[in-house]
Amino acid sequence: IPAGLVTGFYEPQVEASPVRTDRFSVPLLSRPADLVDIDDGNRPPGLDPYLAFARQTPNGPVEYPDRGEIERGALDGKGLEIAWLADKVDAFFIHVQGAARLAMTDGRLVRVTYAAKSGQRFTGPGKILSEIGEIPLAEVTMQSIRAWFKAHPDRVDEILRQNRSYIFFREADVEDATLGPIAAAKVPLTPGRSIAVDRLLHTFGTPFYIDAPTLTAFDAKPFRRLMIAQDTGSAITGPARGDLFAGSGDAAGEIAGVIR
């Protein structure tokens, strides 16, 4: 495959509570019962052809509430809360990564992984902040985005809700702390060896040799390594587009955040 674009992803670990408190007030939600998969076989006329999920109603499938509507209470009272976080930006980046380890206040370590999504297109905050002149495109990293949100807490909702896509999760066990979550290929991700690819173009299990001499975040050496396709993502499109799994926790996040 010719020269392309690689980015990085990781599994965050954050503190969480099994119940809502004054400090922990941002929920991670499980898949709602009325969220259904949509394909060409059950797509009603007029529904956006991009949507792979919709809300089932007595009159047929309709577009599901988006991020802004859900955060304003569209799903309140349905008992979907898996856990509660202290920080809305942390929750958003868990949505972006599609998985997390939650250090619960009751002492448990719980993993959440992707279950479904509301269906709308993903719009990254880095793209938004670049387009409005807040962060130069060449300087967009997870770290620079987080720093901007920390400096502008009153604008967090304004920016994040422009990404209409909302992710729902399911609980999973942490069976091996050295491995990542079970991903789309139904196997645990291996730090530094698993890669997410465009599922429409590539088969899971395919080996890819990544030659990225300017990428030194993993071990301070130019990155030249055989990777295995084991995951996918809505932002991973094209034959030469990959997302490298950096591992779990803050150190992995520092690596993933600067890969581009």
MIDOSE-1310 file (N, C-alpha, C; in nm, 2 decimals, decimal comma, always signed):
residues 260
ipag	+0,08/-0,12/+0,00/+0,00/+0,00/+0,00/+0,09/+0,12/+0,00; +0,06/+0,23/-0,08/+0,14/+0,35/-0,08/+0,13/+0,43/+0,05; +0,20/+0,54/+0,05/+0,20/+0,63/+0,16/+0,06/+0,67/+0,20; +0,03/+0,67/+0,33/-0,11/+0,70/+0,37/-0,10/+0,77/+0,51
lvtg	-0,21/+0,76/+0,58/-0,22/+0,83/+0,71/-0,25/+0,73/+0,82; -0,17/+0,74/+0,93/-0,19/+0,66/+1,05/-0,21/+0,75/+1,16; -0,31/+0,71/+1,25/-0,33/+0,78/+1,37/-0,32/+0,68/+1,49; -0,35/+0,72/+1,61/-0,34/+0,63/+1,72/-0,47/+0,63/+1,80
fyep	-0,50/+0,52/+1,86/-0,61/+0,51/+1,96/-0,56/+0,43/+2,08; -0,64/+0,44/+2,19/-0,60/+0,38/+2,31/-0,72/+0,35/+2,40; -0,71/+0,28/+2,51/-0,81/+0,26/+2,60/-0,79/+0,34/+2,73; -0,87/+0,45/+2,74/-0,85/+0,54/+2,86/-0,89/+0,46/+2,99
qvea	-0,83/+0,50/+3,10/-0,87/+0,46/+3,23/-0,91/+0,58/+3,31; -1,03/+0,58/+3,36/-1,08/+0,70/+3,44/-1,15/+0,65/+3,56; -1,16/+0,74/+3,66/-1,24/+0,71/+3,78/-1,39/+0,73/+3,75; -1,47/+0,64/+3,81/-1,61/+0,64/+3,78/-1,69/+0,60/+3,91
spvr	-1,82/+0,63/+3,91/-1,90/+0,59/+4,02/-2,02/+0,51/+3,96; -2,07/+0,41/+4,04/-2,18/+0,33/+4,00/-2,31/+0,40/+4,01; -2,31/+0,51/+4,09/-2,43/+0,60/+4,11/-2,40/+0,74/+4,09; -2,50/+0,82/+4,05/-2,48/+0,96/+4,03/-2,45/+1,03/+4,16
tdrf	-2,35/+1,12/+4,17/-2,33/+1,21/+4,28/-2,30/+1,35/+4,23; -2,28/+1,44/+4,33/-2,25/+1,58/+4,29/-2,12/+1,58/+4,20; -2,02/+1,50/+4,23/-1,90/+1,50/+4,16/-1,91/+1,42/+4,03; -1,98/+1,30/+4,03/-1,99/+1,21/+3,92/-2,13/+1,23/+3,86
svpl	-2,14/+1,31/+3,75/-2,27/+1,34/+3,70/-2,28/+1,32/+3,55; -2,18/+1,27/+3,48/-2,18/+1,25/+3,34/-2,19/+1,10/+3,31; -2,30/+1,05/+3,25/-2,32/+0,91/+3,23/-2,26/+0,85/+3,11; -2,22/+0,72/+3,12/-2,20/+0,64/+3,00/-2,32/+0,55/+2,99
lsrp	-2,38/+0,54/+2,87/-2,51/+0,47/+2,86/-2,50/+0,34/+2,78; -2,58/+0,25/+2,82/-2,59/+0,12/+2,75/-2,69/+0,14/+2,63; -2,69/+0,04/+2,54/-2,77/+0,05/+2,42/-2,92/+0,05/+2,46; -3,00/+0,15/+2,41/-3,14/+0,15/+2,43/-3,22/+0,04/+2,36
adlv	-3,33/+0,00/+2,41/-3,41/-0,11/+2,35/-3,47/-0,07/+2,22; -3,49/+0,06/+2,20/-3,56/+0,10/+2,07/-3,46/+0,14/+1,97; -3,33/+0,12/+1,99/-3,23/+0,14/+1,89/-3,21/+0,02/+1,80; -3,24/+0,03/+1,67/-3,23/-0,09/+1,58/-3,13/-0,07/+1,47
didd	-3,07/-0,18/+1,42/-2,98/-0,17/+1,31/-3,06/-0,15/+1,18; -3,01/-0,07/+1,09/-3,07/-0,03/+0,97/-2,98/-0,07/+0,85; -3,04/-0,14/+0,75/-2,97/-0,16/+0,63/-3,06/-0,14/+0,51; -3,02/-0,18/+0,39/-3,11/-0,16/+0,28/-3,24/-0,24/+0,28
gnrp	-3,24/-0,34/+0,36/-3,36/-0,43/+0,37/-3,47/-0,37/+0,45; -3,44/-0,28/+0,55/-3,54/-0,22/+0,63/-3,54/-0,07/+0,64; -3,46/-0,01/+0,55/-3,45/+0,14/+0,55/-3,58/+0,20/+0,49; -3,65/+0,28/+0,56/-3,77/+0,34/+0,50/-3,73/+0,46/+0,41
pgld	-3,82/+0,49/+0,31/-3,79/+0,60/+0,22/-3,77/+0,73/+0,30; -3,68/+0,81/+0,26/-3,65/+0,94/+0,32/-3,55/+0,93/+0,44; -3,52/+0,81/+0,49/-3,42/+0,81/+0,60/-3,28/+0,82/+0,54; -3,20/+0,91/+0,60/-3,06/+0,93/+0,55/-2,99/+0,80/+0,52
pyla	-2,94/+0,78/+0,40/-2,88/+0,65/+0,36/-2,75/+0,62/+0,44; -2,70/+0,72/+0,50/-2,58/+0,70/+0,58/-2,61/+0,63/+0,71; -2,73/+0,64/+0,76/-2,76/+0,59/+0,90/-2,76/+0,44/+0,90; -2,69/+0,38/+0,99/-2,69/+0,23/+1,01/-2,77/+0,20/+1,14
farq	-2,81/+0,30/+1,21/-2,90/+0,28/+1,33/-3,01/+0,38/+1,32; -3,12/+0,34/+1,39/-3,24/+0,43/+1,39/-3,32/+0,39/+1,51; -3,42/+0,48/+1,54/-3,52/+0,45/+1,65/-3,64/+0,38/+1,60; -3,68/+0,27/+1,65/-3,80/+0,20/+1,61/-3,92/+0,26/+1,68
tpng	-4,02/+0,30/+1,60/-4,14/+0,36/+1,64/-4,26/+0,28/+1,58; -4,38/+0,30/+1,63/-4,49/+0,22/+1,58/-4,51/+0,25/+1,43; -4,46/+0,37/+1,38/-4,47/+0,40/+1,24/-4,35/+0,37/+1,16; -4,26/+0,29/+1,22/-4,14/+0,26/+1,15/-4,01/+0,33/+1,20
pvey	-3,89/+0,30/+1,15/-3,77/+0,36/+1,20/-3,76/+0,51/+1,16; -3,71/+0,58/+1,26/-3,68/+0,73/+1,24/-3,54/+0,75/+1,29; -3,48/+0,87/+1,25/-3,35/+0,90/+1,30/-3,35/+0,91/+1,45; -3,24/+0,86/+1,51/-3,23/+0,85/+1,66/-3,19/+0,99/+1,71
pdrg	-3,23/+1,03/+1,84/-3,18/+1,15/+1,89/-3,03/+1,16/+1,89; -2,97/+1,28/+1,86/-2,83/+1,29/+1,85/-2,77/+1,33/+1,98; -2,64/+1,36/+1,98/-2,56/+1,39/+2,10/-2,63/+1,50/+2,19; -2,66/+1,61/+2,12/-2,71/+1,72/+2,19/-2,85/+1,69/+2,26
eier	-2,93/+1,62/+2,19/-3,06/+1,58/+2,24/-3,05/+1,48/+2,35; -2,96/+1,39/+2,34/-2,94/+1,29/+2,45/-2,88/+1,36/+2,57; -2,78/+1,45/+2,55/-2,73/+1,52/+2,67/-2,83/+1,61/+2,74; -2,93/+1,66/+2,66/-3,03/+1,74/+2,72/-3,14/+1,66/+2,78
gald	-3,13/+1,53/+2,78/-3,23/+1,44/+2,85/-3,32/+1,35/+2,77; -3,29/+1,33/+2,64/-3,38/+1,25/+2,56/-3,40/+1,11/+2,61; -3,30/+1,06/+2,68/-3,30/+0,92/+2,72/-3,31/+0,91/+2,88; -3,33/+1,02/+2,94/-3,34/+1,02/+3,09/-3,45/+0,92/+3,14
gkgl	-3,43/+0,86/+3,25/-3,54/+0,78/+3,31/-3,55/+0,64/+3,25; -3,46/+0,60/+3,16/-3,47/+0,46/+3,10/-3,38/+0,36/+3,17; -3,30/+0,41/+3,27/-3,21/+0,31/+3,34/-3,10/+0,26/+3,26; -3,04/+0,35/+3,16/-2,94/+0,30/+3,07/-2,80/+0,33/+3,13
eiaw	-2,79/+0,40/+3,24/-2,66/+0,44/+3,29/-2,57/+0,32/+3,34; -2,46/+0,30/+3,28/-2,36/+0,20/+3,33/-2,28/+0,25/+3,44; -2,23/+0,38/+3,43/-2,15/+0,44/+3,53/-2,15/+0,59/+3,50; -2,10/+0,66/+3,60/-2,10/+0,81/+3,60/-1,96/+0,86/+3,61
ladk	-1,92/+0,95/+3,52/-1,79/+1,01/+3,52/-1,80/+1,15/+3,58; -1,68/+1,21/+3,61/-1,67/+1,34/+3,67/-1,65/+1,45/+3,56; -1,61/+1,41/+3,44/-1,57/+1,51/+3,34/-1,63/+1,48/+3,21; -1,70/+1,58/+3,15/-1,76/+1,56/+3,02/-1,66/+1,53/+2,91
vdaf	-1,54/+1,60/+2,92/-1,44/+1,58/+2,81/-1,39/+1,44/+2,82; -1,36/+1,38/+2,94/-1,32/+1,24/+2,95/-1,42/+1,15/+2,89; -1,55/+1,18/+2,91/-1,66/+1,09/+2,86/-1,65/+1,10/+2,70; -1,63/+1,22/+2,65/-1,63/+1,24/+2,51/-1,52/+1,15/+2,44
fihv	-1,40/+1,16/+2,50/-1,29/+1,09/+2,45/-1,30/+0,94/+2,46; -1,38/+0,89/+2,56/-1,41/+0,75/+2,57/-1,50/+0,71/+2,45; -1,59/+0,80/+2,42/-1,68/+0,78/+2,30/-1,59/+0,77/+2,17; -1,49/+0,86/+2,16/-1,40/+0,85/+2,05/-1,32/+0,72/+2,04
qgaa	-1,27/+0,68/+2,15/-1,19/+0,56/+2,16/-1,27/+0,43/+2,15; -1,40/+0,44/+2,19/-1,48/+0,32/+2,18/-1,47/+0,22/+2,30; -1,39/+0,25/+2,40/-1,37/+0,16/+2,51/-1,30/+0,23/+2,62; -1,31/+0,18/+2,74/-1,24/+0,24/+2,86/-1,23/+0,14/+2,97
rlam	-1,14/+0,16/+3,06/-1,14/+0,09/+3,19/-1,18/+0,19/+3,29; -1,28/+0,15/+3,37/-1,33/+0,24/+3,48/-1,29/+0,19/+3,61; -1,22/+0,28/+3,68/-1,18/+0,25/+3,82/-1,29/+0,30/+3,91; -1,38/+0,21/+3,95/-1,50/+0,24/+4,02/-1,47/+0,28/+4,17
tdgr	-1,55/+0,37/+4,22/-1,53/+0,42/+4,35/-1,56/+0,31/+4,46; -1,62/+0,20/+4,41/-1,64/+0,09/+4,51/-1,53/-0,02/+4,50; -1,42/+0,02/+4,43/-1,30/-0,07/+4,42/-1,29/-0,16/+4,30; -1,40/-0,17/+4,22/-1,40/-0,26/+4,11/-1,33/-0,19/+3,99
lvrv	-1,27/-0,27/+3,90/-1,22/-0,23/+3,77/-1,31/-0,28/+3,66; -1,38/-0,20/+3,60/-1,48/-0,24/+3,50/-1,44/-0,19/+3,36; -1,46/-0,27/+3,26/-1,43/-0,23/+3,12/-1,56/-0,20/+3,05; -1,57/-0,09/+2,97/-1,68/-0,07/+2,88/-1,63/-0,07/+2,74
tyaa	-1,71/-0,13/+2,65/-1,67/-0,14/+2,51/-1,79/-0,10/+2,43; -1,76/-0,06/+2,30/-1,86/-0,02/+2,21/-1,98/-0,12/+2,19; -2,10/-0,07/+2,20/-2,22/-0,16/+2,17/-2,30/-0,11/+2,05; -2,31/+0,02/+2,03/-2,39/+0,07/+1,92/-2,37/+0,23/+1,92
ksgq	-2,43/+0,29/+1,82/-2,42/+0,44/+1,82/-2,55/+0,49/+1,77; -2,57/+0,62/+1,79/-2,69/+0,69/+1,74/-2,70/+0,69/+1,59; -2,59/+0,69/+1,52/-2,59/+0,68/+1,38/-2,55/+0,79/+1,30; -2,55/+0,91/+1,35/-2,51/+1,03/+1,28/-2,36/+1,03/+1,25
rftg	-2,32/+1,11/+1,16/-2,18/+1,12/+1,12/-2,09/+1,18/+1,23; -1,97/+1,12/+1,24/-1,88/+1,17/+1,34/-1,81/+1,30/+1,29; -1,80/+1,40/+1,37/-1,72/+1,52/+1,34/-1,63/+1,54/+1,46; -1,50/+1,54/+1,43/-1,40/+1,55/+1,54/-1,38/+1,69/+1,59
pgki	-1,36/+1,71/+1,72/-1,35/+1,85/+1,77/-1,22/+1,91/+1,72; -1,12/+1,84/+1,69/-1,00/+1,90/+1,63/-1,03/+1,97/+1,50; -1,11/+1,91/+1,41/-1,15/+1,97/+1,29/-1,23/+2,09/+1,31; -1,32/+2,09/+1,41/-1,40/+2,21/+1,44/-1,31/+2,32/+1,49
lsei	-1,23/+2,29/+1,58/-1,14/+2,40/+1,64/-1,05/+2,46/+1,54; -1,00/+2,37/+1,45/-0,91/+2,42/+1,34/-0,99/+2,52/+1,25; -1,11/+2,47/+1,21/-1,19/+2,55/+1,11/-1,23/+2,69/+1,17; -1,25/+2,70/+1,30/-1,29/+2,83/+1,36/-1,17/+2,91/+1,41
geip	-1,05/+2,86/+1,37/-0,93/+2,93/+1,40/-0,87/+2,93/+1,54; -0,92/+2,83/+1,62/-0,87/+2,82/+1,76/-0,74/+2,74/+1,77; -0,72/+2,64/+1,69/-0,60/+2,56/+1,70/-0,56/+2,54/+1,55; -0,43/+2,57/+1,51/-0,38/+2,54/+1,38/-0,39/+2,39/+1,35
laev	-0,43/+2,36/+1,23/-0,45/+2,22/+1,19/-0,32/+2,14/+1,22; -0,20/+2,19/+1,20/-0,08/+2,12/+1,22/-0,05/+2,09/+1,37; -0,12/+2,16/+1,46/-0,10/+2,15/+1,60/-0,22/+2,07/+1,67; -0,31/+2,02/+1,59/-0,42/+1,94/+1,65/-0,37/+1,81/+1,70
tmqs	-0,38/+1,79/+1,83/-0,36/+1,66/+1,89/-0,46/+1,64/+2,00; -0,47/+1,52/+2,06/-0,56/+1,50/+2,17/-0,52/+1,60/+2,29; -0,39/+1,61/+2,31/-0,34/+1,70/+2,42/-0,38/+1,84/+2,39; -0,37/+1,89/+2,27/-0,40/+2,03/+2,24/-0,55/+2,06/+2,25
iraw	-0,63/+1,96/+2,21/-0,77/+1,97/+2,22/-0,82/+1,98/+2,37; -0,76/+1,89/+2,45/-0,79/+1,89/+2,59/-0,75/+2,02/+2,66; -0,64/+2,07/+2,62/-0,59/+2,20/+2,68/-0,68/+2,31/+2,64; -0,73/+2,31/+2,52/-0,83/+2,41/+2,48/-0,96/+2,40/+2,56
fkah	-1,01/+2,28/+2,58/-1,13/+2,27/+2,66/-1,11/+2,31/+2,80; -0,99/+2,28/+2,86/-0,97/+2,32/+2,99/-0,96/+2,47/+3,01; -0,92/+2,54/+2,90/-0,91/+2,69/+2,90/-1,04/+2,75/+2,87; -1,13/+2,68/+2,81/-1,26/+2,73/+2,77/-1,38/+2,64/+2,81
pdrv	-1,39/+2,62/+2,94/-1,50/+2,53/+2,99/-1,64/+2,57/+2,95; -1,66/+2,70/+2,93/-1,79/+2,75/+2,89/-1,83/+2,71/+2,75; -1,73/+2,66/+2,67/-1,76/+2,63/+2,53/-1,76/+2,48/+2,50; -1,74/+2,40/+2,60/-1,73/+2,26/+2,58/-1,86/+2,20/+2,51
deil	-1,98/+2,23/+2,56/-2,10/+2,18/+2,49/-2,11/+2,23/+2,35; -2,08/+2,36/+2,33/-2,09/+2,42/+2,19/-2,01/+2,34/+2,09; -1,89/+2,30/+2,13/-1,80/+2,23/+2,04/-1,84/+2,08/+2,03; -1,85/+2,02/+2,14/-1,87/+1,87/+2,14/-2,01/+1,83/+2,07
rqnr	-2,11/+1,91/+2,09/-2,24/+1,88/+2,03/-2,24/+1,90/+1,88; -2,14/+1,96/+1,82/-2,13/+1,96/+1,68/-2,10/+1,82/+1,62; -2,05/+1,74/+1,71/-2,03/+1,59/+1,67/-2,16/+1,53/+1,71; -2,25/+1,51/+1,62/-2,39/+1,46/+1,66/-2,39/+1,31/+1,70
syif	-2,28/+1,24/+1,66/-2,28/+1,09/+1,69/-2,26/+1,07/+1,84; -2,34/+0,97/+1,89/-2,34/+0,94/+2,03/-2,31/+0,79/+2,04; -2,22/+0,75/+2,13/-2,19/+0,61/+2,14/-2,25/+0,54/+2,27; -2,30/+0,42/+2,25/-2,35/+0,34/+2,36/-2,26/+0,22/+2,39
frea	-2,25/+0,18/+2,52/-2,15/+0,09/+2,56/-2,22/-0,04/+2,62; -2,13/-0,14/+2,64/-2,17/-0,26/+2,72/-2,05/-0,29/+2,82; -2,08/-0,35/+2,93/-1,98/-0,39/+3,02/-1,90/-0,52/+2,98; -1,78/-0,52/+3,01/-1,70/-0,64/+2,98/-1,59/-0,66/+3,09
dved	-1,55/-0,78/+3,10/-1,45/-0,81/+3,21/-1,31/-0,77/+3,16; -1,22/-0,74/+3,26/-1,08/-0,71/+3,23/-1,01/-0,84/+3,27; -1,00/-0,93/+3,17/-0,94/-1,07/+3,20/-0,79/-1,07/+3,20; -0,73/-0,98/+3,12/-0,58/-0,97/+3,11/-0,55/-0,83/+3,10
atlg	-0,48/-0,77/+3,21/-0,46/-0,63/+3,22/-0,35/-0,59/+3,11; -0,28/-0,68/+3,05/-0,18/-0,64/+2,95/-0,24/-0,62/+2,81; -0,37/-0,67/+2,79/-0,43/-0,66/+2,66/-0,54/-0,56/+2,67; -0,58/-0,51/+2,55/-0,68/-0,41/+2,53/-0,82/-0,48/+2,53
piaa	-0,92/-0,41/+2,49/-1,06/-0,46/+2,48/-1,07/-0,55/+2,36; -1,17/-0,64/+2,37/-1,21/-0,72/+2,25/-1,27/-0,63/+2,15; -1,21/-0,63/+2,03/-1,25/-0,53/+1,93/-1,34/-0,60/+1,82; -1,35/-0,53/+1,71/-1,44/-0,58/+1,60/-1,41/-0,72/+1,55
akvp	-1,28/-0,76/+1,55/-1,24/-0,89/+1,51/-1,26/-1,00/+1,61; -1,32/-0,96/+1,73/-1,36/-1,06/+1,83/-1,24/-1,11/+1,90; -1,13/-1,04/+1,90/-1,01/-1,08/+1,98/-0,96/-0,96/+2,05; -0,89/-0,98/+2,17/-0,83/-0,86/+2,24/-0,73/-0,79/+2,16
ltpg	-0,72/-0,66/+2,17/-0,62/-0,58/+2,10/-0,49/-0,59/+2,18; -0,38/-0,59/+2,10/-0,25/-0,60/+2,16/-0,18/-0,47/+2,13; -0,13/-0,40/+2,24/-0,06/-0,27/+2,22/+0,06/-0,28/+2,13; +0,06/-0,19/+2,04/+0,17/-0,18/+1,94/+0,17/-0,28/+1,83
rsia	+0,07/-0,37/+1,83/+0,06/-0,47/+1,72/-0,08/-0,47/+1,65; -0,18/-0,42/+1,71/-0,31/-0,42/+1,65/-0,34/-0,29/+1,58; -0,41/-0,30/+1,47/-0,44/-0,18/+1,39/-0,58/-0,19/+1,34; -0,65/-0,07/+1,34/-0,78/-0,06/+1,29/-0,77/-0,01/+1,15
vdrl	-0,86/-0,08/+1,06/-0,85/-0,05/+0,92/-1,00/-0,03/+0,86; -1,01/+0,01/+0,74/-1,13/+0,02/+0,67/-1,19/-0,12/+0,65; -1,30/-0,16/+0,72/-1,35/-0,29/+0,71/-1,41/-0,32/+0,57; -1,45/-0,22/+0,50/-1,51/-0,24/+0,36/-1,40/-0,28/+0,26
lhtf	-1,27/-0,25/+0,30/-1,16/-0,28/+0,20/-1,07/-0,39/+0,25; -1,06/-0,41/+0,38/-0,96/-0,50/+0,43/-1,03/-0,61/+0,52; -0,96/-0,73/+0,52/-1,01/-0,84/+0,60/-0,94/-0,84/+0,74; -1,02/-0,86/+0,84/-0,95/-0,88/+0,97/-0,86/-1,00/+0,97
gtpf	-0,74/-0,98/+1,04/-0,64/-1,08/+1,04/-0,53/-1,05/+0,93; -0,55/-0,95/+0,85/-0,45/-0,92/+0,74/-0,33/-0,85/+0,81; -0,21/-0,90/+0,78/-0,09/-0,83/+0,83/-0,06/-0,70/+0,75; -0,02/-0,59/+0,82/+0,02/-0,47/+0,75/+0,16/-0,43/+0,81
yida	+0,25/-0,40/+0,72/+0,38/-0,35/+0,76/+0,38/-0,20/+0,76; +0,39/-0,14/+0,87/+0,38/+0,01/+0,89/+0,52/+0,06/+0,89; +0,56/+0,15/+0,80/+0,69/+0,22/+0,80/+0,66/+0,36/+0,81; +0,68/+0,41/+0,94/+0,66/+0,55/+0,97/+0,78/+0,61/+1,04
ptlt	+0,88/+0,65/+0,97/+1,01/+0,69/+1,03/+0,99/+0,81/+1,12; +0,89/+0,90/+1,10/+0,88/+1,02/+1,19/+0,80/+0,98/+1,31; +0,74/+0,86/+1,32/+0,67/+0,82/+1,44/+0,77/+0,76/+1,54; +0,80/+0,82/+1,65/+0,89/+0,77/+1,75/+0,83/+0,76/+1,89
afda	+0,70/+0,78/+1,90/+0,64/+0,79/+2,03/+0,64/+0,66/+2,11; +0,64/+0,54/+2,03/+0,63/+0,41/+2,10/+0,76/+0,38/+2,18; +0,87/+0,39/+2,11/+1,00/+0,35/+2,18/+1,12/+0,44/+2,14; +1,09/+0,56/+2,10/+1,20/+0,66/+2,07/+1,27/+0,62/+1,94
kpfr	+1,22/+0,52/+1,87/+1,29/+0,48/+1,74/+1,19/+0,50/+1,63; +1,23/+0,51/+1,50/+1,14/+0,52/+1,39/+1,05/+0,39/+1,39; +0,92/+0,41/+1,37/+0,83/+0,30/+1,38/+0,83/+0,22/+1,25; +0,88/+0,10/+1,26/+0,87/+0,00/+1,15/+0,83/-0,13/+1,21
rlmi	+0,71/-0,17/+1,18/+0,66/-0,28/+1,26/+0,54/-0,35/+1,18; +0,54/-0,48/+1,20/+0,42/-0,56/+1,14/+0,31/-0,55/+1,24; +0,19/-0,51/+1,18/+0,07/-0,50/+1,26/-0,04/-0,59/+1,20; -0,14/-0,62/+1,28/-0,25/-0,71/+1,24/-0,38/-0,63/+1,25
aqdt	-0,46/-0,64/+1,14/-0,59/-0,57/+1,13/-0,68/-0,65/+1,22; -0,73/-0,58/+1,33/-0,82/-0,64/+1,43/-0,93/-0,55/+1,47; -0,94/-0,43/+1,41/-1,05/-0,34/+1,45/-1,08/-0,24/+1,33; -1,18/-0,16/+1,35/-1,22/-0,07/+1,25/-1,28/+0,05/+1,32
gsai	-1,32/+0,15/+1,25/-1,38/+0,27/+1,30/-1,44/+0,36/+1,19; -1,54/+0,44/+1,23/-1,61/+0,52/+1,13/-1,52/+0,63/+1,07; -1,41/+0,67/+1,13/-1,32/+0,76/+1,08/-1,21/+0,70/+1,00; -1,20/+0,57/+1,00/-1,09/+0,49/+0,93/-1,15/+0,45/+0,79
tgpa	-1,12/+0,53/+0,69/-1,17/+0,50/+0,56/-1,06/+0,52/+0,46; -1,06/+0,43/+0,36/-0,96/+0,43/+0,25/-0,85/+0,32/+0,26; -0,79/+0,29/+0,15/-0,70/+0,17/+0,15/-0,57/+0,19/+0,23; -0,53/+0,32/+0,25/-0,40/+0,35/+0,32/-0,42/+0,43/+0,44
rgdl	-0,53/+0,39/+0,52/-0,56/+0,46/+0,64/-0,57/+0,36/+0,75; -0,49/+0,39/+0,86/-0,48/+0,30/+0,97/-0,49/+0,37/+1,11; -0,53/+0,30/+1,21/-0,53/+0,36/+1,35/-0,46/+0,26/+1,44; -0,35/+0,30/+1,49/-0,26/+0,21/+1,57/-0,31/+0,20/+1,72
fags	-0,32/+0,08/+1,77/-0,36/+0,07/+1,91/-0,24/+0,08/+2,00; -0,24/+0,19/+2,09/-0,12/+0,22/+2,17/-0,13/+0,15/+2,31; -0,24/+0,10/+2,35/-0,25/+0,04/+2,48/-0,35/+0,10/+2,57; -0,34/+0,08/+2,70/-0,44/+0,13/+2,80/-0,38/+0,22/+2,90
gdaa	-0,46/+0,32/+2,95/-0,41/+0,41/+3,05/-0,35/+0,54/+3,00; -0,31/+0,62/+3,09/-0,26/+0,76/+3,05/-0,14/+0,76/+2,97; -0,04/+0,67/+2,99/+0,08/+0,66/+2,91/+0,05/+0,63/+2,77; -0,04/+0,53/+2,75/-0,08/+0,50/+2,61/-0,15/+0,62/+2,55
geia	-0,23/+0,69/+2,63/-0,30/+0,81/+2,57/-0,20/+0,91/+2,52; -0,09/+0,93/+2,60/+0,01/+1,03/+2,55/+0,07/+0,99/+2,42; +0,09/+0,86/+2,40/+0,14/+0,81/+2,27/+0,04/+0,83/+2,16; -0,08/+0,78/+2,18/-0,19/+0,78/+2,08/-0,22/+0,92/+2,04
gvir	-0,21/+1,02/+2,14/-0,25/+1,15/+2,11/-0,17/+1,23/+2,01; -0,04/+1,18/+1,99/+0,05/+1,25/+1,90/+0,08/+1,18/+1,77; +0,01/+1,06/+1,75/+0,03/+0,99/+1,63/-0,05/+1,05/+1,52; +0,01/+1,09/+1,41/-0,06/+1,15/+1,30/+0,03/+1,16/+1,18
